[in-house]
């Protein structure tokens, strides 16, 4: 069963800092995480509010990522605040109809 995570957070970064301190250090590494189908990045630079949606092949892959050094490093960034994470199974039948997976 596929799983989804929704990360919501605030960053105290300018758009230029976002690319240099958030996107560039993490995007390529996240792309190689085993079991990750896709990650969508969302950014409201004016409000400083951000979100990401991860789609995982299975719960075990998601759980392994959450226990990894990589996620611990991200969570320790001083410019990151108000992080909330929602984890929920993907409804695959409906998602296939709407090209969600």
PEFENRA-V965247 format. One record per residue. N is the residue number from 0. PHI is phi in degrees with one decimal (999 if undefined). PSI is psi in radians with two decimals (none if undefined). NEAR is the number of other ideal C-beta (glycine too) atoms within 12 Angstrom. Layout:
BEGIN
((N PHI PSI NEAR) (N PHI PSI NEAR))
END
This chain:
BEGIN
((0 999 2.31 19) (1 -77.4 2.65 28) (2 -126.6 2.67 32) (3 -123.0 2.63 32) (4 -129.8 2.43 35) (5 -118.2 2.03 22) (6 -100.6 2.24 32) (7 -122.3 2.39 22) (8 -162.6 2.94 27) (9 -115.4 2.55 23) (10 -128.8 2.38 34) (11 -99.2 1.20 20) (12 -135.5 2.55 25) (13 -75.9 2.90 16) (14 -56.3 -0.63 17) (15 -69.4 -0.74 12) (16 -65.8 -0.64 19) (17 -55.2 -0.87 27) (18 -63.0 -0.81 18) (19 -74.6 -0.63 15) (20 -105.5 -0.21 21) (21 -121.6 -1.01 30) (22 -67.2 -1.00 23) (23 -63.0 -0.72 14) (24 -70.6 -0.40 19) (25 -116.7 -0.51 27) (26 -58.7 -0.87 22) (27 -65.8 -0.67 12) (28 -66.5 -0.74 19) (29 -63.7 -0.62 30) (30 -61.9 -0.36 16) (31 -99.9 0.06 14) (32 -67.5 2.22 29) (33 -59.6 2.34 18) (34 88.7 -0.14 25) (35 -80.5 2.13 31) (36 -83.4 -0.82 26) (37 -162.2 2.71 23) (38 -132.4 2.28 28) (39 -109.9 2.23 20) (40 -97.9 2.38 22) (41 -128.4 2.48 19) (42 -147.0 2.23 24) (43 -112.8 1.57 16) (44 -61.8 -0.63 19) (45 -65.7 -0.71 9) (46 -89.1 -0.25 14) (47 71.7 0.42 21) (48 -111.9 2.37 21) (49 -137.7 2.81 33) (50 -154.0 2.78 24) (51 -141.5 2.51 32) (52 -119.0 2.14 26) (53 -107.4 2.39 33) (54 -116.8 2.16 30) (55 -110.5 2.58 31) (56 -61.5 -0.63 24) (57 -162.3 2.94 21) (58 -65.6 -0.61 20) (59 -61.2 -0.72 16) (60 -64.2 -0.76 24) (61 -62.4 -0.81 33) (62 -63.3 -0.69 18) (63 -62.5 -0.73 20) (64 -62.1 -0.74 31) (65 -67.2 -0.38 25) (66 -95.6 0.01 14) (67 -80.3 2.80 21) (68 -63.6 -0.56 14) (69 -60.5 -0.81 24) (70 -71.1 -0.56 27) (71 -64.0 -0.69 12) (72 -64.4 -0.76 16) (73 -61.3 -0.84 29) (74 -62.5 -0.41 20) (75 -87.2 -0.06 13) (76 -60.9 2.27 24) (77 -68.3 -0.35 12) (78 -91.4 0.02 23) (79 -97.3 2.33 26) (80 -147.4 2.91 18) (81 54.1 0.72 17) (82 -75.5 2.23 23) (83 -128.9 2.48 17) (84 -129.0 2.23 23) (85 -112.5 2.26 17) (86 -117.3 2.33 21) (87 -155.5 2.51 19) (88 -64.4 2.57 20) (89 -83.1 2.34 28) (90 -85.1 1.67 16) (91 -66.9 -0.69 19) (92 -59.2 -0.88 13) (93 -68.2 -0.67 12) (94 -66.2 -0.59 20) (95 -63.5 -0.65 12) (96 -64.5 -0.69 10) (97 -98.5 0.28 11) (98 60.0 0.56 9) (99 -77.1 -0.38 18) (100 -140.8 none 22))
END
